[in-house]
Amino acid sequence: MLTKWQVNNISPLPSKPLYNLPDNQMLMKTHLALLLIAILLLLAGHANASLWFKVIDVTPIEVAPNSEANFTAYVQGLGSERAYVELVFRNISEGLTISCPKKIRNVFPKGVTEYNCTVMAADVAPGNYSFVVDAIAASARPGKMTAFINVIEAKSDLASEKEIVNQTAAEAPAEPESEESPAPDSQPARKIGERRPAEPEAKGTPAPGAMAAIIALLLVLRRMKS
């Protein structure tokens, strides 16, 4: 048990301030600097491990109405990591349908991956149509491209039949020439009602009997006068 003197001589404990403003400010600056460094490191790591896939080319597409045609789209990885990339088609005109047997493929960085697709055309008018093809991957920026479809005019049935007739006529053997040909010096046939030209009359000399009769007649006349 403490005596009264001991209780009076006990020195009180030094009081410590609850809030030290300079120290708290320094501590906050240190934490803020560490937080900024962590954010910069995170951004740097994300930049080094970026994901970016872009459609770089689409082969020419030519299709006739009520038919289909194949084409190929090329996707290149421009980032630092591989990912599963899906092709998405947008802004397709009515009457045109695009499908791909394998629309999602594993695309590697710095590599080019081919997507084989098919366009089907209904009864659409001939002309040039466009659509947008985009490469979609998780956490990756878009890499879209505009491609074109050339719808050509289909051949009509009449043109096809005419072509078949011409081909058949070209393959048919030529007819032999007739052996009976008119003589080169023969006279051309006269038209109906055309008069035959008059033949020149032959001027002949008297026959020998007629000459004797004339001489005898002259002699008789001469005797009658004498």
SEVOZA-509075 format. One record per residue (C-alpha): residue number from 0; z, x, y. Coordinates in nm, 3 decimals. Layout:
N
pos  w  u  v
NUM  Z  X  Y
...
END
This chain:
226
pos  w  u  v
0  0.000  0.000  0.000
1  -0.096  0.139  0.341
2  0.162  0.185  0.605
3  0.122  0.054  0.955
4  0.050  0.406  1.085
5  -0.228  0.459  0.830
6  -0.385  0.132  0.919
7  -0.382  0.214  1.287
8  -0.530  0.562  1.233
9  -0.827  0.451  1.019
10  -1.141  0.526  1.216
11  -1.399  0.248  1.217
12  -1.736  0.308  1.049
13  -2.018  0.395  1.281
14  -2.228  0.090  1.354
15  -2.605  0.110  1.268
16  -2.853  -0.095  1.463
17  -3.024  -0.361  1.263
18  -3.365  -0.303  1.427
19  -3.499  0.038  1.521
20  -3.815  -0.034  1.721
21  -3.968  0.318  1.724
22  -3.924  0.362  1.353
23  -4.066  0.018  1.279
24  -4.374  0.086  1.489
25  -4.436  0.414  1.311
26  -4.399  0.245  0.973
27  -4.645  -0.029  1.069
28  -4.901  0.228  1.185
29  -4.869  0.413  0.857
30  -4.922  0.096  0.654
31  -5.218  -0.006  0.868
32  -5.382  0.333  0.820
33  -5.338  0.314  0.445
34  -5.485  -0.037  0.441
35  -5.790  0.076  0.641
36  -5.845  0.369  0.406
37  -5.830  0.137  0.105
38  -6.084  -0.099  0.261
39  -6.323  0.187  0.340
40  -6.297  0.318  -0.013
41  -6.367  -0.030  -0.149
42  -6.673  -0.070  0.070
43  -6.799  0.275  -0.021
44  -6.759  0.200  -0.391
45  -6.943  -0.131  -0.349
46  -7.228  0.042  -0.165
47  -7.261  0.304  -0.435
48  -7.262  0.035  -0.706
49  -7.496  -0.209  -0.527
50  -7.699  -0.480  -0.697
51  -8.047  -0.556  -0.569
52  -8.347  -0.683  -0.761
53  -8.681  -0.767  -0.602
54  -9.007  -0.929  -0.715
55  -9.262  -0.661  -0.628
56  -9.588  -0.808  -0.765
57  -9.751  -1.113  -0.927
58  -10.086  -1.088  -1.103
59  -10.374  -1.302  -0.965
60  -10.365  -1.662  -1.090
61  -10.684  -1.866  -1.137
62  -10.679  -2.202  -1.313
63  -10.903  -2.508  -1.341
64  -10.777  -2.868  -1.315
65  -10.626  -3.008  -1.637
66  -10.583  -2.660  -1.784
67  -10.339  -2.369  -1.784
68  -10.340  -1.993  -1.716
69  -10.107  -1.701  -1.784
70  -9.972  -1.455  -1.528
71  -9.710  -1.179  -1.505
72  -9.434  -1.124  -1.247
73  -9.283  -0.777  -1.198
74  -8.916  -0.733  -1.097
75  -8.776  -0.394  -0.991
76  -8.411  -0.289  -0.982
77  -8.334  -0.126  -0.646
78  -7.957  -0.091  -0.684
79  -7.735  0.133  -0.895
80  -7.639  -0.105  -1.176
81  -7.821  -0.321  -1.427
82  -7.780  -0.696  -1.445
83  -7.928  -1.010  -1.598
84  -8.190  -1.138  -1.354
85  -8.337  -1.488  -1.359
86  -8.671  -1.589  -1.210
87  -8.655  -1.899  -0.992
88  -8.972  -2.073  -0.861
89  -8.963  -2.273  -0.539
90  -9.203  -2.462  -0.310
91  -9.445  -2.548  -0.591
92  -9.715  -2.801  -0.499
93  -9.727  -3.135  -0.678
94  -9.944  -3.124  -0.987
95  -9.859  -2.760  -1.067
96  -9.592  -2.657  -1.319
97  -9.468  -2.303  -1.392
98  -9.275  -2.205  -1.702
99  -9.160  -1.878  -1.860
100  -9.054  -1.839  -2.224
101  -8.788  -1.589  -2.113
102  -8.679  -1.644  -1.752
103  -8.362  -1.430  -1.778
104  -8.396  -1.062  -1.861
105  -8.184  -0.748  -1.839
106  -8.321  -0.541  -1.549
107  -8.216  -0.178  -1.520
108  -8.184  0.013  -1.190
109  -8.498  0.191  -1.071
110  -8.693  0.019  -1.351
111  -8.963  -0.249  -1.353
112  -8.937  -0.548  -1.587
113  -9.224  -0.785  -1.672
114  -9.188  -1.164  -1.690
115  -9.473  -1.340  -1.873
116  -9.522  -1.694  -1.741
117  -9.770  -1.983  -1.753
118  -9.896  -2.217  -1.483
119  -10.021  -2.564  -1.584
120  -10.245  -2.761  -1.347
121  -10.289  -3.137  -1.358
122  -10.577  -3.320  -1.189
123  -10.539  -3.134  -0.858
124  -10.808  -3.066  -0.600
125  -10.964  -2.719  -0.596
126  -10.810  -2.486  -0.340
127  -10.554  -2.212  -0.279
128  -10.189  -2.303  -0.339
129  -9.874  -2.094  -0.277
130  -9.524  -2.080  -0.423
131  -9.212  -1.864  -0.393
132  -9.070  -1.663  -0.684
133  -8.718  -1.520  -0.646
134  -8.510  -1.276  -0.854
135  -8.155  -1.412  -0.886
136  -7.854  -1.213  -1.015
137  -7.478  -1.247  -0.965
138  -7.350  -1.067  -0.652
139  -7.702  -0.947  -0.571
140  -7.906  -1.004  -0.260
141  -8.224  -1.211  -0.297
142  -8.557  -1.045  -0.364
143  -8.815  -1.321  -0.326
144  -9.192  -1.301  -0.288
145  -9.474  -1.546  -0.207
146  -9.750  -1.577  -0.468
147  -10.074  -1.778  -0.478
148  -10.262  -1.998  -0.727
149  -10.639  -2.037  -0.697
150  -10.750  -2.371  -0.843
151  -11.123  -2.353  -0.915
152  -11.363  -2.643  -0.957
153  -11.425  -2.750  -1.317
154  -11.781  -2.783  -1.451
155  -11.901  -3.144  -1.474
156  -12.028  -3.296  -1.798
157  -12.373  -3.351  -1.644
158  -12.406  -2.984  -1.561
159  -12.301  -2.895  -1.915
160  -12.561  -3.130  -2.065
161  -12.832  -2.992  -1.837
162  -12.743  -2.641  -1.939
163  -12.766  -2.738  -2.308
164  -13.109  -2.901  -2.254
165  -13.240  -2.595  -2.073
166  -13.111  -2.370  -2.346
167  -13.274  -2.585  -2.616
168  -13.606  -2.586  -2.430
169  -13.594  -2.209  -2.394
170  -13.530  -2.165  -2.767
171  -13.810  -2.409  -2.876
172  -14.137  -2.235  -3.000
173  -14.442  -2.262  -2.778
174  -14.721  -2.501  -2.891
175  -15.043  -2.329  -3.020
176  -15.350  -2.355  -2.807
177  -15.629  -2.589  -2.923
178  -15.917  -2.417  -3.100
179  -16.175  -2.663  -2.957
180  -16.230  -2.553  -2.604
181  -16.524  -2.664  -2.392
182  -16.815  -2.426  -2.364
183  -16.824  -2.244  -2.034
184  -17.183  -2.361  -1.965
185  -17.123  -2.724  -2.054
186  -17.165  -2.978  -1.781
187  -16.856  -3.161  -1.661
188  -16.815  -3.519  -1.766
189  -16.953  -3.772  -1.522
190  -16.736  -4.030  -1.365
191  -16.781  -4.397  -1.444
192  -17.058  -4.545  -1.229
193  -17.196  -4.210  -1.128
194  -17.582  -4.207  -1.152
195  -17.753  -3.948  -1.362
196  -17.961  -3.717  -1.144
197  -18.337  -3.781  -1.176
198  -18.515  -3.530  -1.391
199  -18.823  -3.374  -1.231
200  -19.153  -3.516  -1.365
201  -19.361  -3.271  -1.556
202  -19.710  -3.223  -1.408
203  -19.933  -3.160  -1.709
204  -20.312  -3.088  -1.730
205  -20.560  -3.340  -1.887
206  -20.600  -3.327  -2.261
207  -20.930  -3.177  -2.409
208  -21.061  -3.525  -2.523
209  -21.028  -3.663  -2.175
210  -21.234  -3.375  -2.037
211  -21.516  -3.444  -2.282
212  -21.525  -3.811  -2.192
213  -21.547  -3.728  -1.822
214  -21.838  -3.487  -1.883
215  -22.026  -3.745  -2.095
216  -21.977  -4.007  -1.825
217  -22.117  -3.772  -1.563
218  -22.421  -3.700  -1.778
219  -22.494  -4.075  -1.826
220  -22.473  -4.136  -1.453
221  -22.705  -3.851  -1.385
222  -22.967  -3.986  -1.628
223  -22.946  -4.333  -1.478
224  -23.032  -4.193  -1.140
225  -23.330  -3.995  -1.265
END
